[in-house]
């Protein structure tokens, strides 16, 4: 579920869904309604999911290689 919600927050997901809907012959009115529903879902997901706080390590001057 978290994977799906995180994908819904990415612009590329919306671009892909829009392209798919257009290729299937969806009317602009339906696309407008779908975009509004998607924005509402993304807003709910943003409110419901906790933020992952990443704490930065202090800069001690040591270079770290990945």
N, CA, C and O atoms as a CHARMM CRD file, in Angstrom:
* protein
*
  264
    1    1 UNK  N      0.81700  -1.19000   0.00000 PROA 1      0.00000
    2    1 UNK  CA     0.00000   0.00000   0.00000 PROA 1      0.00000
    3    1 UNK  C      0.86400   1.25800   0.00000 PROA 1      0.00000
    4    1 UNK  O      0.57700   2.22300  -0.70900 PROA 1      0.00000
    5    2 UNK  N      1.91700   1.23500   0.79900 PROA 2      0.00000
    6    2 UNK  CA     2.81500   2.38900   0.86600 PROA 2      0.00000
    7    2 UNK  C      3.50800   2.62300  -0.47900 PROA 2      0.00000
    8    2 UNK  O      3.73900   3.76300  -0.88100 PROA 2      0.00000
    9    3 UNK  N      3.83700   1.51200  -1.17500 PROA 3      0.00000
   10    3 UNK  CA     4.46400   1.63800  -2.48600 PROA 3      0.00000
   11    3 UNK  C      3.52800   2.35600  -3.45300 PROA 3      0.00000
   12    3 UNK  O      3.94600   3.25900  -4.17800 PROA 3      0.00000
   13    4 UNK  N      2.26700   1.94900  -3.45900 PROA 4      0.00000
   14    4 UNK  CA     1.29000   2.55700  -4.35400 PROA 4      0.00000
   15    4 UNK  C      1.09400   4.03000  -4.02900 PROA 4      0.00000
   16    4 UNK  O      1.04600   4.86400  -4.93300 PROA 4      0.00000
   17    5 UNK  N      0.98200   4.35100  -2.76600 PROA 5      0.00000
   18    5 UNK  CA     0.80300   5.74300  -2.37400 PROA 5      0.00000
   19    5 UNK  C      2.01900   6.59400  -2.72600 PROA 5      0.00000
   20    5 UNK  O      1.87300   7.74400  -3.14000 PROA 5      0.00000
   21    6 UNK  N      3.19800   6.04400  -2.56700 PROA 6      0.00000
   22    6 UNK  CA     4.39600   6.81800  -2.91200 PROA 6      0.00000
   23    6 UNK  C      4.48200   7.03800  -4.41800 PROA 6      0.00000
   24    6 UNK  O      4.96300   8.08000  -4.86300 PROA 6      0.00000
   25    7 UNK  N      4.01900   6.06800  -5.20700 PROA 7      0.00000
   26    7 UNK  CA     4.00500   6.25500  -6.66100 PROA 7      0.00000
   27    7 UNK  C      2.99600   7.32500  -7.07300 PROA 7      0.00000
   28    7 UNK  O      3.22600   8.06400  -8.03000 PROA 7      0.00000
   29    8 UNK  N      1.88100   7.40500  -6.35200 PROA 8      0.00000
   30    8 UNK  CA     0.86000   8.40100  -6.68200 PROA 8      0.00000
   31    8 UNK  C      1.34000   9.82700  -6.44000 PROA 8      0.00000
   32    8 UNK  O      0.78200  10.77300  -6.99500 PROA 8      0.00000
   33    9 UNK  N      2.35700   9.98200  -5.62700 PROA 9      0.00000
   34    9 UNK  CA     2.88700  11.31100  -5.34900 PROA 9      0.00000
   35    9 UNK  C      3.94200  11.75400  -6.35400 PROA 9      0.00000
   36    9 UNK  O      4.44300  12.87500  -6.27100 PROA 9      0.00000
   37   10 UNK  N      4.28300  10.88800  -7.29900 PROA 10     0.00000
   38   10 UNK  CA     5.30900  11.22100  -8.27700 PROA 10     0.00000
   39   10 UNK  C      4.68000  11.74800  -9.57300 PROA 10     0.00000
   40   10 UNK  O      3.71100  11.17000 -10.06600 PROA 10     0.00000
   41   11 UNK  N      5.22100  12.83500 -10.12600 PROA 11     0.00000
   42   11 UNK  CA     4.67100  13.39600 -11.35400 PROA 11     0.00000
   43   11 UNK  C      4.69600  12.42000 -12.53300 PROA 11     0.00000
   44   11 UNK  O      3.80500  12.46200 -13.38100 PROA 11     0.00000
   45   12 UNK  N      5.68700  11.55600 -12.59900 PROA 12     0.00000
   46   12 UNK  CA     5.77000  10.62800 -13.72100 PROA 12     0.00000
   47   12 UNK  C      4.60100   9.64000 -13.72900 PROA 12     0.00000
   48   12 UNK  O      4.17800   9.18700 -14.79300 PROA 12     0.00000
   49   13 UNK  N      4.08400   9.30900 -12.55300 PROA 13     0.00000
   50   13 UNK  CA     2.92100   8.43200 -12.48200 PROA 13     0.00000
   51   13 UNK  C      1.71800   9.10400 -13.11400 PROA 13     0.00000
   52   13 UNK  O      0.97700   8.47500 -13.87000 PROA 13     0.00000
   53   14 UNK  N      1.51800  10.38800 -12.80600 PROA 14     0.00000
   54   14 UNK  CA     0.38600  11.11800 -13.36900 PROA 14     0.00000
   55   14 UNK  C      0.54900  11.30600 -14.86800 PROA 14     0.00000
   56   14 UNK  O     -0.43500  11.25000 -15.60600 PROA 14     0.00000
   57   15 UNK  N      1.75900  11.52500 -15.32500 PROA 15     0.00000
   58   15 UNK  CA     1.99700  11.64100 -16.76500 PROA 15     0.00000
   59   15 UNK  C      1.67600  10.32700 -17.46700 PROA 15     0.00000
   60   15 UNK  O      1.07300  10.32100 -18.54000 PROA 15     0.00000
   61   16 UNK  N      2.07700   9.22200 -16.86100 PROA 16     0.00000
   62   16 UNK  CA     1.78500   7.91700 -17.44500 PROA 16     0.00000
   63   16 UNK  C      0.30000   7.61000 -17.45900 PROA 16     0.00000
   64   16 UNK  O     -0.21600   7.09600 -18.45200 PROA 16     0.00000
   65   17 UNK  N     -0.39700   7.91900 -16.36700 PROA 17     0.00000
   66   17 UNK  CA    -1.83700   7.70100 -16.31700 PROA 17     0.00000
   67   17 UNK  C     -2.57400   8.56500 -17.32800 PROA 17     0.00000
   68   17 UNK  O     -3.53800   8.11900 -17.95100 PROA 17     0.00000
   69   18 UNK  N     -2.12200   9.79500 -17.48800 PROA 18     0.00000
   70   18 UNK  CA    -2.74000  10.68300 -18.46300 PROA 18     0.00000
   71   18 UNK  C     -2.53400  10.16700 -19.87900 PROA 18     0.00000
   72   18 UNK  O     -3.46900  10.14900 -20.67800 PROA 18     0.00000
   73   19 UNK  N     -1.31000   9.74700 -20.19100 PROA 19     0.00000
   74   19 UNK  CA    -1.03700   9.19100 -21.51400 PROA 19     0.00000
   75   19 UNK  C     -1.87300   7.95400 -21.79400 PROA 19     0.00000
   76   19 UNK  O     -2.38200   7.78000 -22.90100 PROA 19     0.00000
   77   20 UNK  N     -2.01200   7.10400 -20.80300 PROA 20     0.00000
   78   20 UNK  CA    -2.81800   5.90400 -20.95300 PROA 20     0.00000
   79   20 UNK  C     -4.28700   6.25800 -21.18400 PROA 20     0.00000
   80   20 UNK  O     -4.93800   5.68900 -22.06100 PROA 20     0.00000
   81   21 UNK  N     -4.79200   7.18000 -20.41100 PROA 21     0.00000
   82   21 UNK  CA    -6.19200   7.57400 -20.55400 PROA 21     0.00000
   83   21 UNK  C     -6.45800   8.21700 -21.91800 PROA 21     0.00000
   84   21 UNK  O     -7.49000   7.95400 -22.53600 PROA 21     0.00000
   85   22 UNK  N     -5.54000   9.05300 -22.38500 PROA 22     0.00000
   86   22 UNK  CA    -5.71000   9.68800 -23.69300 PROA 22     0.00000
   87   22 UNK  C     -5.65700   8.64300 -24.79700 PROA 22     0.00000
   88   22 UNK  O     -6.43200   8.70400 -25.75100 PROA 22     0.00000
   89   23 UNK  N     -4.75500   7.69300 -24.67200 PROA 23     0.00000
   90   23 UNK  CA    -4.64400   6.66400 -25.71400 PROA 23     0.00000
   91   23 UNK  C     -5.87600   5.76200 -25.76000 PROA 23     0.00000
   92   23 UNK  O     -6.16600   5.15700 -26.79200 PROA 23     0.00000
   93   24 UNK  N     -6.59800   5.67200 -24.64400 PROA 24     0.00000
   94   24 UNK  CA    -7.81600   4.87600 -24.61000 PROA 24     0.00000
   95   24 UNK  C     -9.04500   5.68400 -25.02700 PROA 24     0.00000
   96   24 UNK  O    -10.15900   5.16000 -25.02400 PROA 24     0.00000
   97   25 UNK  N     -8.85000   6.95400 -25.38400 PROA 25     0.00000
   98   25 UNK  CA    -9.94500   7.77500 -25.89400 PROA 25     0.00000
   99   25 UNK  C    -10.79100   8.44800 -24.83700 PROA 25     0.00000
  100   25 UNK  O    -11.97100   8.70800 -25.07100 PROA 25     0.00000
  101   26 UNK  N    -10.22000   8.73700 -23.67900 PROA 26     0.00000
  102   26 UNK  CA   -10.96300   9.39900 -22.61700 PROA 26     0.00000
  103   26 UNK  C    -11.20000  10.86400 -22.98300 PROA 26     0.00000
  104   26 UNK  O    -10.30300  11.52900 -23.50000 PROA 26     0.00000
  105   27 UNK  N    -12.39600  11.36200 -22.71800 PROA 27     0.00000
  106   27 UNK  CA   -12.73000  12.75200 -23.05100 PROA 27     0.00000
  107   27 UNK  C    -12.04500  13.71600 -22.07800 PROA 27     0.00000
  108   27 UNK  O    -11.69500  13.32300 -20.96500 PROA 27     0.00000
  109   28 UNK  N    -11.85400  14.96200 -22.48400 PROA 28     0.00000
  110   28 UNK  CA   -11.23500  15.94800 -21.58800 PROA 28     0.00000
  111   28 UNK  C    -12.02800  16.17000 -20.29600 PROA 28     0.00000
  112   28 UNK  O    -11.44000  16.43500 -19.24800 PROA 28     0.00000
  113   29 UNK  N    -13.35300  16.06300 -20.36400 PROA 29     0.00000
  114   29 UNK  CA   -14.15300  16.23500 -19.14700 PROA 29     0.00000
  115   29 UNK  C    -13.85100  15.14100 -18.13000 PROA 29     0.00000
  116   29 UNK  O    -13.72000  15.41100 -16.93600 PROA 29     0.00000
  117   30 UNK  N    -13.74200  13.91900 -18.60600 PROA 30     0.00000
  118   30 UNK  CA   -13.43000  12.80800 -17.71400 PROA 30     0.00000
  119   30 UNK  C    -12.01400  12.95900 -17.16700 PROA 30     0.00000
  120   30 UNK  O    -11.76800  12.67000 -15.99600 PROA 30     0.00000
  121   31 UNK  N    -11.09000  13.40600 -17.99800 PROA 31     0.00000
  122   31 UNK  CA    -9.70900  13.60600 -17.54400 PROA 31     0.00000
  123   31 UNK  C     -9.65500  14.64200 -16.42800 PROA 31     0.00000
  124   31 UNK  O     -8.89400  14.49400 -15.47200 PROA 31     0.00000
  125   32 UNK  N    -10.46600  15.69400 -16.55400 PROA 32     0.00000
  126   32 UNK  CA   -10.50600  16.73100 -15.52200 PROA 32     0.00000
  127   32 UNK  C    -10.99000  16.13600 -14.19800 PROA 32     0.00000
  128   32 UNK  O    -10.41900  16.41500 -13.14400 PROA 32     0.00000
  129   33 UNK  N    -12.01600  15.33600 -14.25400 PROA 33     0.00000
  130   33 UNK  CA   -12.54100  14.70500 -13.04000 PROA 33     0.00000
  131   33 UNK  C    -11.52800  13.73900 -12.43400 PROA 33     0.00000
  132   33 UNK  O    -11.36900  13.68400 -11.21500 PROA 33     0.00000
  133   34 UNK  N    -10.84500  12.97700 -13.28600 PROA 34     0.00000
  134   34 UNK  CA    -9.82100  12.05100 -12.79500 PROA 34     0.00000
  135   34 UNK  C     -8.66000  12.79800 -12.14600 PROA 34     0.00000
  136   34 UNK  O     -8.12800  12.35900 -11.12600 PROA 34     0.00000
  137   35 UNK  N     -8.27100  13.91800 -12.73300 PROA 35     0.00000
  138   35 UNK  CA    -7.17400  14.71100 -12.16800 PROA 35     0.00000
  139   35 UNK  C     -7.56300  15.26200 -10.80200 PROA 35     0.00000
  140   35 UNK  O     -6.74500  15.27800  -9.88200 PROA 35     0.00000
  141   36 UNK  N     -8.80400  15.71300 -10.66500 PROA 36     0.00000
  142   36 UNK  CA    -9.25400  16.21500  -9.37000 PROA 36     0.00000
  143   36 UNK  C     -9.29000  15.09500  -8.32800 PROA 36     0.00000
  144   36 UNK  O     -8.87800  15.29400  -7.18500 PROA 36     0.00000
  145   37 UNK  N     -9.77600  13.93200  -8.72100 PROA 37     0.00000
  146   37 UNK  CA    -9.80900  12.80000  -7.79300 PROA 37     0.00000
  147   37 UNK  C     -8.39300  12.38700  -7.39800 PROA 37     0.00000
  148   37 UNK  O     -8.13900  12.08000  -6.23300 PROA 37     0.00000
  149   38 UNK  N     -7.47800  12.37800  -8.35500 PROA 38     0.00000
  150   38 UNK  CA    -6.08900  12.03000  -8.05900 PROA 38     0.00000
  151   38 UNK  C     -5.42800  13.02500  -7.12400 PROA 38     0.00000
  152   38 UNK  O     -4.67700  12.64300  -6.22700 PROA 38     0.00000
  153   39 UNK  N     -5.71400  14.31500  -7.33900 PROA 39     0.00000
  154   39 UNK  CA    -5.15500  15.33700  -6.45600 PROA 39     0.00000
  155   39 UNK  C     -5.69900  15.17600  -5.04100 PROA 39     0.00000
  156   39 UNK  O     -4.97000  15.35900  -4.06600 PROA 39     0.00000
  157   40 UNK  N     -6.97500  14.83400  -4.93000 PROA 40     0.00000
  158   40 UNK  CA    -7.56000  14.62200  -3.60600 PROA 40     0.00000
  159   40 UNK  C     -6.91700  13.41600  -2.92300 PROA 40     0.00000
  160   40 UNK  O     -6.60900  13.47000  -1.73200 PROA 40     0.00000
  161   41 UNK  N     -6.71400  12.33300  -3.66600 PROA 41     0.00000
  162   41 UNK  CA    -6.07100  11.15000  -3.08700 PROA 41     0.00000
  163   41 UNK  C     -4.63200  11.44100  -2.66600 PROA 41     0.00000
  164   41 UNK  O     -4.18900  11.00500  -1.60300 PROA 41     0.00000
  165   42 UNK  N     -3.91100  12.17200  -3.49800 PROA 42     0.00000
  166   42 UNK  CA    -2.52700  12.50700  -3.15700 PROA 42     0.00000
  167   42 UNK  C     -2.47400  13.39100  -1.91300 PROA 42     0.00000
  168   42 UNK  O     -1.57300  13.25200  -1.08500 PROA 42     0.00000
  169   43 UNK  N     -3.43500  14.29600  -1.78600 PROA 43     0.00000
  170   43 UNK  CA    -3.48900  15.15400  -0.60000 PROA 43     0.00000
  171   43 UNK  C     -3.78600  14.34400   0.64900 PROA 43     0.00000
  172   43 UNK  O     -3.17900  14.56600   1.69600 PROA 43     0.00000
  173   44 UNK  N     -4.71600  13.40800   0.54500 PROA 44     0.00000
  174   44 UNK  CA    -5.01400  12.54400   1.69400 PROA 44     0.00000
  175   44 UNK  C     -3.80600  11.69400   2.08000 PROA 44     0.00000
  176   44 UNK  O     -3.51800  11.49900   3.26100 PROA 44     0.00000
  177   45 UNK  N     -3.10400  11.19200   1.06300 PROA 45     0.00000
  178   45 UNK  CA    -1.91400  10.39100   1.34300 PROA 45     0.00000
  179   45 UNK  C     -0.84100  11.23800   2.01700 PROA 45     0.00000
  180   45 UNK  O     -0.15900  10.77000   2.92900 PROA 45     0.00000
  181   46 UNK  N     -0.68900  12.47700   1.57300 PROA 46     0.00000
  182   46 UNK  CA     0.31500  13.36100   2.16700 PROA 46     0.00000
  183   46 UNK  C     -0.00500  13.65800   3.62700 PROA 46     0.00000
  184   46 UNK  O      0.90100  13.81200   4.44600 PROA 46     0.00000
  185   47 UNK  N     -1.28800  13.73800   3.95100 PROA 47     0.00000
  186   47 UNK  CA    -1.67000  13.99900   5.33800 PROA 47     0.00000
  187   47 UNK  C     -1.55100  12.74400   6.19500 PROA 47     0.00000
  188   47 UNK  O     -1.22600  12.83700   7.37800 PROA 47     0.00000
  189   48 UNK  N     -1.80900  11.57800   5.61900 PROA 48     0.00000
  190   48 UNK  CA    -1.85300  10.34200   6.39600 PROA 48     0.00000
  191   48 UNK  C     -0.48000   9.71400   6.62500 PROA 48     0.00000
  192   48 UNK  O     -0.25000   9.09300   7.66300 PROA 48     0.00000
  193   49 UNK  N      0.42200   9.86900   5.67900 PROA 49     0.00000
  194   49 UNK  CA     1.72000   9.20500   5.78500 PROA 49     0.00000
  195   49 UNK  C      2.69600  10.03800   6.59800 PROA 49     0.00000
  196   49 UNK  O      2.74500  11.25900   6.45000 PROA 49     0.00000
  197   50 UNK  N      3.47400   9.38800   7.45600 PROA 50     0.00000
  198   50 UNK  CA     4.46500  10.13400   8.23300 PROA 50     0.00000
  199   50 UNK  C      5.64800  10.52600   7.35100 PROA 50     0.00000
  200   50 UNK  O      5.98300   9.84800   6.37900 PROA 50     0.00000
  201   51 UNK  N      6.25500  11.62400   7.72000 PROA 51     0.00000
  202   51 UNK  CA     7.44900  12.05700   6.99900 PROA 51     0.00000
  203   51 UNK  C      8.64900  11.30200   7.55300 PROA 51     0.00000
  204   51 UNK  O      8.76400  11.10500   8.76300 PROA 51     0.00000
  205   52 UNK  N      9.52700  10.88800   6.67500 PROA 52     0.00000
  206   52 UNK  CA    10.75000  10.19900   7.08700 PROA 52     0.00000
  207   52 UNK  C     11.84200  11.23200   7.26400 PROA 52     0.00000
  208   52 UNK  O     12.42600  11.70700   6.29100 PROA 52     0.00000
  209   53 UNK  N     12.11100  11.57300   8.49600 PROA 53     0.00000
  210   53 UNK  CA    13.15100  12.55800   8.78000 PROA 53     0.00000
  211   53 UNK  C     14.51000  11.87400   8.71400 PROA 53     0.00000
  212   53 UNK  O     14.75800  10.87800   9.39300 PROA 53     0.00000
  213   54 UNK  N     15.37400  12.42300   7.89100 PROA 54     0.00000
  214   54 UNK  CA    16.73300  11.90400   7.77300 PROA 54     0.00000
  215   54 UNK  C     17.65800  12.91300   8.43400 PROA 54     0.00000
  216   54 UNK  O     17.70700  14.08100   8.05100 PROA 54     0.00000
  217   55 UNK  N     18.37900  12.44200   9.42300 PROA 55     0.00000
  218   55 UNK  CA    19.28900  13.33100  10.12400 PROA 55     0.00000
  219   55 UNK  C     20.65700  13.29300   9.46300 PROA 55     0.00000
  220   55 UNK  O     21.22600  12.22700   9.23200 PROA 55     0.00000
  221   56 UNK  N     21.15700  14.45000   9.17100 PROA 56     0.00000
  222   56 UNK  CA    22.46700  14.55000   8.54200 PROA 56     0.00000
  223   56 UNK  C     23.55700  14.36200   9.59100 PROA 56     0.00000
  224   56 UNK  O     23.44200  14.82100  10.72800 PROA 56     0.00000
  225   57 UNK  N     24.61800  13.67300   9.17400 PROA 57     0.00000
  226   57 UNK  CA    25.76500  13.52800  10.06900 PROA 57     0.00000
  227   57 UNK  C     26.55200  14.82700  10.07900 PROA 57     0.00000
  228   57 UNK  O     26.63500  15.51700   9.06300 PROA 57     0.00000
  229   58 UNK  N     27.11700  15.15100  11.19900 PROA 58     0.00000
  230   58 UNK  CA    27.92600  16.37800  11.23100 PROA 58     0.00000
  231   58 UNK  C     29.12700  16.25200  10.29700 PROA 58     0.00000
  232   58 UNK  O     29.70400  15.17400  10.15600 PROA 58     0.00000
  233   59 UNK  N     29.48800  17.33000   9.68300 PROA 59     0.00000
  234   59 UNK  CA    30.61600  17.35300   8.76000 PROA 59     0.00000
  235   59 UNK  C     31.91600  17.39700   9.57400 PROA 59     0.00000
  236   59 UNK  O     32.28900  18.42700  10.13600 PROA 59     0.00000
  237   60 UNK  N     32.59200  16.23700   9.61500 PROA 60     0.00000
  238   60 UNK  CA    33.82100  16.15900  10.39400 PROA 60     0.00000
  239   60 UNK  C     35.06600  16.26700   9.50600 PROA 60     0.00000
  240   60 UNK  O     36.18900  16.05700   9.96600 PROA 60     0.00000
  241   61 UNK  N     34.84900  16.59800   8.22700 PROA 61     0.00000
  242   61 UNK  CA    35.97600  16.78200   7.32100 PROA 61     0.00000
  243   61 UNK  C     36.50900  15.49900   6.72300 PROA 61     0.00000
  244   61 UNK  O     37.47500  15.53000   5.96000 PROA 61     0.00000
  245   62 UNK  N     35.90000  14.36600   7.05300 PROA 62     0.00000
  246   62 UNK  CA    36.35500  13.08800   6.51300 PROA 62     0.00000
  247   62 UNK  C     35.51700  12.76300   5.29000 PROA 62     0.00000
  248   62 UNK  O     34.28700  12.75000   5.33200 PROA 62     0.00000
  249   63 UNK  N     36.22400  12.50200   4.20200 PROA 63     0.00000
  250   63 UNK  CA    35.53900  12.13800   2.96700 PROA 63     0.00000
  251   63 UNK  C     35.12100  10.67700   3.02600 PROA 63     0.00000
  252   63 UNK  O     35.93800   9.80600   3.32500 PROA 63     0.00000
  253   64 UNK  N     33.85100  10.40600   2.74000 PROA 64     0.00000
  254   64 UNK  CA    33.34300   9.03000   2.75100 PROA 64     0.00000
  255   64 UNK  C     32.97100   8.63700   1.33000 PROA 64     0.00000
  256   64 UNK  O     32.22100   9.33600   0.64900 PROA 64     0.00000
  257   65 UNK  N     33.50400   7.51500   0.90300 PROA 65     0.00000
  258   65 UNK  CA    33.17900   6.97900  -0.42300 PROA 65     0.00000
  259   65 UNK  C     32.04100   5.99200  -0.29600 PROA 65     0.00000
  260   65 UNK  O     31.99600   5.22000   0.66200 PROA 65     0.00000
  261   66 UNK  N     31.09600   6.00200  -1.26900 PROA 66     0.00000
  262   66 UNK  CA    29.97700   5.04300  -1.19600 PROA 66     0.00000
  263   66 UNK  C     30.40400   3.61900  -1.41500 PROA 66     0.00000
  264   66 UNK  O     29.57200   2.71200  -1.38100 PROA 66     0.00000
